[in-house]
């Protein structure tokens, strides 16, 4: 088969995405992308339970609070809204995670229209579909990936308000920025990056004389106000939590590795751009630092949130490259907006083909990935949350006969279990109660608690025995749990489940 015939379907797809109905067709493509990667997630992770970070989001969503001692909770609000409609199931959660990534890519598609012609928009979207932040890592929904849509939407609406003067875009930018901050405080780097970009823009005088920036600030302040009030009235608990995690001995090594590791995540889009455009050194210079113009504004908005976190080395914070997950919105603009960058049509079609074939191949390989994971086991008991939750549910209902409202134990273990218990309880941090202040001793007395600990975890078992002391009907049961995958038994875990019934 000739190369032309092999590329023919992708040529038609490229034509559809650059034609008059490109907006509708882009939504169809993104829907397919979401469904395909969600299927990959369900298959590749079929031999394990959801990640405990995902369970923590579910737990926070049930607390109905404005913040936690770790992070703000806008990401958890989204989870709560999703599971008000969809069932509590692994496949549903992976679908949700990919919907979040899909919305982020849609915002990337929209902001690219401000800087790229239709052909380059398609290439840019295809390139970003190859970044692991929008697929493999997106499937593990946590505070990092929760920022994805809010960063993308803030960037789009902010730059649209700068380019067009749209007051609607300005208002939406403020709201999205507030939600980004309420997903994770790391989003402060996004806001600093956008501020630096607009202050460097030659049009800043006209912009600040308009109503747009003040509307953005006002809408953002109103949307953020409830969380700020919560912060003040609760004595800034996330800041105290963060303070406990500074002075990491690896902070210098982490700072040195940070940018190279981030570049490694986006190496494939960069390589494909170089192969497709074959830019000379002068063009590369124009891509990375354009002359003062709207293009330089976009480059600054992209670069500052990536580079500025290096200042955290002075606070002895070990920065992690995965914290840069939401910062890729403007990568296509940086790579492709230079007028000197020309992408031949055939090269553009090949990039689209790679972006389409990659998730198809990954999904076909997913069952084999799941089997290898099953043989290797998963850290933090991650293969056994579901069967252990079934044992906990059975023991509770046989002893108490009332809905299970509260569970406790090791942090990661309980956050994994909470997702699989049919009574939809909340998880209590029994060894660090300040992390779940919404669960009080009085509530435990009223509703009882079920606690799961690894048999070898002395600290967890001591805390559980302390809670069970004085309850005549409390029980402790040793259980051995293993997960089966296509008839193959995985590694067995040894646990103790404590049932502390309600006082009444």
Residue pairs with C-beta under 8 A, 6 or more apart in sequence:
7 346
7 349
7 350
7 353
10 349
10 350
10 352
10 353
10 356
11 349
13 29
13 352
13 356
14 119
14 122
14 345
14 348
14 349
14 352
16 22
16 25
17 25
17 26
17 29
17 118
17 121
17 122
17 125
17 352
18 118
18 119
18 121
18 122
19 25
22 118
22 121
22 122
26 106
26 109
26 125
27 106
29 125
30 102
30 105
30 106
30 109
31 102
33 98
33 102
33 105
33 129
33 359
34 95
34 98
34 99
34 101
34 102
35 95
35 98
36 359
36 360
36 363
37 98
37 101
37 135
37 138
37 139
37 359
37 362
37 363
38 91
38 94
38 95
38 97
38 98
39 363
39 366
40 135
40 139
40 359
40 362
40 363
40 366
41 91
41 94
41 97
41 98
41 139
42 90
42 91
42 94
43 363
43 366
43 367
43 369
43 370
44 362
44 366
44 367
44 369
44 370
44 373
45 90
45 94
45 139
45 370
45 373
46 90
46 366
46 367
46 370
46 485
47 370
47 371
47 373
47 374
47 383
47 483
47 485
47 490
48 370
48 373
48 374
48 378
48 382
48 383
48 483
49 90
49 382
49 383
49 384
49 385
49 386
49 416
49 419
49 420
50 90
50 93
50 385
50 416
50 419
51 140
51 142
51 382
51 416
52 380
52 382
52 385
52 411
52 412
52 413
52 415
52 416
53 140
53 141
53 142
53 143
53 415
54 93
54 97
54 140
54 141
54 142
54 419
55 385
55 414
55 415
55 416
55 417
55 418
55 419
55 427
56 142
56 415
56 427
57 75
57 76
57 79
57 141
57 142
57 146
58 76
58 79
58 83
58 88
58 418
58 419
59 414
59 415
59 418
59 426
59 427
59 436
60 68
60 73
60 76
60 79
61 73
61 76
61 77
61 79
61 80
61 83
62 80
62 424
62 425
62 426
63 426
63 436
63 438
65 73
65 230
65 438
66 72
66 73
66 226
66 227
66 229
66 230
67 73
67 182
67 227
67 230
67 231
67 234
67 237
67 238
68 237
68 238
68 435
69 237
69 238
69 240
69 241
69 434
69 435
69 437
70 143
70 238
70 241
70 435
71 143
71 183
71 184
71 185
71 238
72 181
72 182
72 183
72 184
72 185
72 227
72 238
73 182
74 146
74 150
74 179
74 180
74 182
74 183
75 141
75 142
75 143
75 145
75 146
75 147
75 183
75 184
76 146
78 96
78 100
78 146
79 96
79 141
82 92
82 96
83 92
86 92
86 95
86 96
88 419
88 420
88 424
93 141
93 419
94 139
96 141
97 138
97 139
97 140
97 141
97 145
98 135
98 138
98 139
100 138
100 141
100 145
100 146
100 148
100 149
101 134
101 135
101 138
101 145
101 148
103 148
103 149
103 152
103 153
104 134
104 148
104 149
104 151
104 152
104 326
104 329
105 125
105 128
105 129
105 134
105 152
107 149
107 152
107 153
107 155
107 156
107 329
108 124
108 125
108 128
108 152
108 156
108 328
108 329
108 332
109 121
109 125
110 156
111 152
111 155
111 156
111 159
111 160
111 329
111 330
111 333
112 120
112 121
112 124
112 125
112 332
112 333
113 121
114 159
114 160
114 163
115 294
115 295
115 298
115 333
115 337
116 124
116 332
116 333
116 336
116 337
119 343
119 345
119 348
120 332
120 336
120 337
120 341
120 343
121 332
122 348
122 352
123 276
123 332
123 336
123 343
123 348
123 351
123 352
124 331
124 332
124 333
124 335
124 336
125 332
125 355
126 351
126 352
126 354
126 355
127 268
127 269
127 272
127 273
127 331
127 332
127 335
127 351
127 355
128 134
128 269
128 328
128 331
128 332
129 135
129 355
129 358
129 359
130 268
130 269
130 272
130 354
130 355
130 358
131 265
131 266
131 268
131 269
131 328
131 331
132 265
133 145
133 148
133 265
133 324
133 325
133 326
133 328
134 148
134 328
135 359
135 362
137 144
137 145
137 322
137 325
138 145
138 148
143 183
143 184
144 184
144 186
144 322
144 323
144 325
144 326
145 325
145 326
146 183
146 184
147 180
147 183
147 184
147 186
147 187
147 325
147 326
148 325
148 326
150 176
150 177
150 179
150 180
150 183
150 187
150 326
151 180
151 187
151 190
151 326
151 327
151 329
152 326
152 329
153 172
153 176
154 173
154 176
154 177
154 180
154 190
154 194
155 190
155 194
155 301
155 329
155 330
156 329
157 169
157 170
157 172
157 173
157 176
158 169
158 170
158 173
158 177
158 194
158 198
158 216
159 297
159 298
159 301
160 166
160 169
160 173
161 167
161 169
161 170
161 173
161 212
161 216
162 198
162 201
162 203
162 207
162 212
162 297
163 294
165 210
165 212
166 212
167 211
167 212
167 215
169 212
170 211
170 212
170 213
170 215
170 216
170 219
171 215
171 216
171 219
172 219
173 216
173 219
173 220
174 215
174 216
174 217
174 218
174 219
174 220
174 221
174 223
175 219
175 220
175 223
177 187
177 190
177 191
177 216
177 220
178 219
178 220
178 221
178 222
178 223
178 224
178 227
179 223
180 187
180 190
180 191
180 326
181 187
181 188
181 191
181 224
181 227
182 224
182 227
185 238
186 309
186 323
186 326
187 326
189 304
189 305
189 308
189 309
189 327
190 305
190 326
190 327
192 304
192 305
192 308
193 300
193 301
193 302
193 303
193 304
193 305
193 308
194 301
196 300
196 301
196 304
197 297
197 298
197 300
197 301
197 304
198 204
198 207
198 213
198 297
200 292
200 296
200 297
200 300
201 207
201 294
201 296
201 297
202 292
202 293
203 294
207 213
231 237
231 238
237 434
241 435
245 317
246 315
246 316
246 317
247 316
248 254
248 316
248 317
248 318
250 318
251 313
251 316
251 317
251 318
251 319
252 313
253 318
254 318
254 319
254 320
255 310
255 312
255 313
255 318
255 319
257 321
258 309
258 310
258 319
258 320
258 321
259 306
259 307
259 310
261 321
262 306
262 321
262 324
263 270
264 321
265 321
265 324
266 328
266 331
269 331
269 335
270 335
272 351
272 354
273 279
273 335
273 336
273 341
275 347
276 343
276 344
276 347
276 348
276 350
276 351
277 283
277 341
277 342
277 343
277 347
279 287
279 338
279 340
279 341
282 340
283 338
283 340
283 341
286 338
286 340
287 334
287 335
287 337
287 338
287 341
288 299
288 334
289 296
289 299
290 296
290 299
290 337
290 338
295 333
295 337
295 338
298 330
298 333
298 334
298 337
299 330
299 333
299 334
301 330
302 327
302 329
302 330
302 331
302 333
302 334
303 334
305 324
305 327
306 324
306 327
309 319
309 323
309 324
310 319
312 319
313 319
335 341
336 343
343 351
370 485
371 485
371 486
371 488
373 383
374 383
374 483
374 485
374 488
374 490
375 488
375 490
377 383
377 490
377 491
380 412
380 413
380 416
381 388
381 412
381 413
381 416
381 454
381 493
382 416
383 483
383 490
383 491
384 481
384 482
384 483
384 490
384 493
385 413
385 416
385 417
385 419
385 420
386 420
386 483
387 481
387 482
387 483
388 413
388 417
388 452
388 479
388 481
388 493
388 495
389 417
389 419
389 420
389 421
390 420
391 479
391 481
391 495
391 497
392 404
392 407
392 417
392 421
392 450
392 452
392 497
393 404
393 421
393 422
393 423
395 450
395 475
395 477
395 497
395 499
396 404
396 450
396 499
397 404
399 473
399 475
399 499
399 501
400 448
400 499
400 501
400 502
402 448
402 502
403 423
403 425
404 421
404 423
404 425
404 448
404 450
405 423
405 425
405 426
405 443
405 447
405 448
406 425
406 426
406 427
406 428
406 439
406 443
406 444
406 447
406 448
406 449
406 450
407 414
407 417
407 418
407 421
407 425
407 426
407 427
407 428
407 449
407 450
407 451
407 452
408 414
408 427
408 428
408 429
408 430
408 449
408 450
408 451
408 452
408 463
408 464
408 467
409 417
409 427
409 430
409 451
409 452
409 453
409 460
409 464
410 431
410 452
410 453
410 454
410 457
410 460
411 429
411 431
411 432
411 435
413 452
413 453
413 454
414 427
414 428
414 429
414 452
415 427
417 427
417 452
418 425
418 426
418 427
425 450
426 436
426 438
426 439
427 436
428 436
428 439
428 444
428 449
429 435
429 436
430 451
430 460
430 463
430 464
430 467
431 459
431 460
431 463
433 439
444 467
444 500
445 502
445 503
446 502
446 503
446 504
447 502
448 499
448 500
448 501
448 502
449 467
449 498
449 500
450 497
450 498
450 499
450 500
451 460
451 463
451 464
451 467
451 468
451 497
451 498
451 500
452 495
452 496
452 497
452 498
453 460
453 461
453 464
453 495
453 496
453 498
454 460
454 493
454 494
454 495
455 461
455 478
455 494
455 495
455 496
456 494
461 496
464 476
464 496
464 498
465 476
465 498
467 498
467 500
468 474
468 476
468 498
468 500
471 500
471 501
471 503
473 501
474 498
474 499
474 500
474 501
475 498
475 499
476 496
476 497
476 498
476 499
477 496
477 497
477 498
477 499
478 494
478 495
478 496
479 494
479 495
479 496
479 497
480 492
480 493
480 494
480 495
481 492
481 493
481 495
482 489
482 490
482 491
482 492
482 493
483 489
483 490
484 490
